Structures are given as structure tokens and as C-alpha cells.
């Protein structure tokens, strides 16, 4: 966004709230600039986030300006990265941050399940207490290995609520044939930034640009239980266990062949058409394989694949 575009958006928003809040165009422009140029938020999301903030400050309902506020979602409905939303959730668990950049990290939950949250140190937000319920406005979603999370930033507003909330159990168990390994499986590279770890595409991180990635392993599998198909993520530890291929061995294979795709090909040979029982939480459309075991199949693996491909 150019400086002129930024100014235009700021003028429009300031005019919208001129009767309710004592705002200057410069105030609004600074908020927009922080989101767009510092946090790299898309223009439309930045505008919506700023409008949402001023709606809260003015004590106005979101429909009083014809919309423009964030969508309020439940934890189980979070299935898109880099989306600005509102949540009402309970702090289920707090963990020790592993970086000075993180003020708090843990799990939020509602009746639909749980989701990881991160609150940045530079956001200068109030502390969240374990067991308490909060109304959280202007949080941004993220995704890692199929697991969605939310991040609290300097534009986030936190309101503690005097109410109880039951947190749902989002763990599932599936049993069936592994009928497909999706693109993005095998030996991959992730962004080395400690607050990112996104999978690189052609050596580039969508947030940090061209970087020297760090190798990792994963399988994005499809398991057919006979009635439905389930997308399952095996992280590095699970991938090493289910395939018998370590990260170091995968790197050697790729180096010898000068091609990382040989790792995924080898994984296909080892797991495709086999039967597994998988237990783990659901995040969006994915099941994370926290626990799994190989089941002795009673049919030919090749016959299973032929049947699956004919559906």
C-alpha cells in the first residue's frame, strides 16, 4: 500500500467515527501503518481490524457501520491462516515461553475444542490467567503442520468475563487404510525464524522472504476408514517412527539423488495401502497423529489402493 492509499483509508475511517471519537487522521494512519508495514497484514484485513478497534472504543455494535468488524468464530471453526477474528475462550493451560519475544503461550478452549495461542511481549497486553474466560478481539490466525493457532498482538483487546465455559474434547480415533500421501510430504524445509517455522516454497518464506531453511520431515496422509476419508498429519517424530526413515537418512538420500522427491517416493513404498489406527486432536480439517499403530491388514494393500482410486 502506498502512503497515499494509507492516507485515504485513514481519512475515510476517521470520518466514520468523527461523531463518536476524538480521532485525528494521523492517529488512524499510524494504526494502519503498523498493521500493513510492520505486521504485513493485507490492506482489507488491516482496515477491518482498525475499524473493529474503534467500534469497541466507541461502544458501538458492528452493524452500526454496516459491518467491517472481525468475524466471531469458535475454536473448532478456525481453518484459515492470516485471518483476523474475535474469540470467546477459556485459558485451558499456560506454558513456559521459550523466547523473550513471547509474553505468554498456552491453550485456549471452548465447547468446540482447543487451540494454541501466543501473546507477544511487545504487544504490552494484560496477563491472561489460567481457568478464566476472555473475550478476545483482533487476534490473527496462523498454521503450522496443519495445526492452527492464534496470535495476540498490540491491536488485540482483552476483556475478562465473569462466566464459566465447558471446553470440548477434540480428540478423535480413526482406523483405516492409508490411501494417499499428499503433496508437501517427505523432506521439507521450514523458515528458521523462531516465531515462524512456515514451510518454504522454492526457498522462500511467505512472511520472511528468501531464507536458509531448516530440514524437517512430515507426512500429509489420507486415511480411509471405509465410510469417510480423513487427512492426517504425521510430524517429524511420527514420520520417523512410521517409515523407519530418520531425518539424517532422508537428507543423505536426497543428497545422493540430488532430489528431495526420492524421500517421499520411499515413504510411499513403506506406508501406502497399510492399515493404521491413529489417535489425536483435530485442527481444522486435519487430525494430528499423536498416537498411532500399524494394524495387520487382512487384504492386499494394492487391492485397497485400486479400490480407493476407483471411488
Protein Blocks (a to p, Z undefined) as FASTA:
>chain_A
ZZklmmmmmmmmmmmmmmmpccdfklmmmmmmmmmmmnopafklmmmmmmmmmmmmnopa
fklnopjiacdddfklpcbehiacddddddfbdcddfbfkbmbgcddddfkbccdddddf
klopacddehiacddehiacddeehiacddddfkbccdddddddddddfbdcdddddfbd
cehiajddddfbfklopaceehiafklopadddddddddddddehjaccdddddfklmmm
mnopafklmmmmmmmnopaklmmmmmmmmmgopacddddddehjbccdfbccddddfbdf
klmmmmmmmZZ
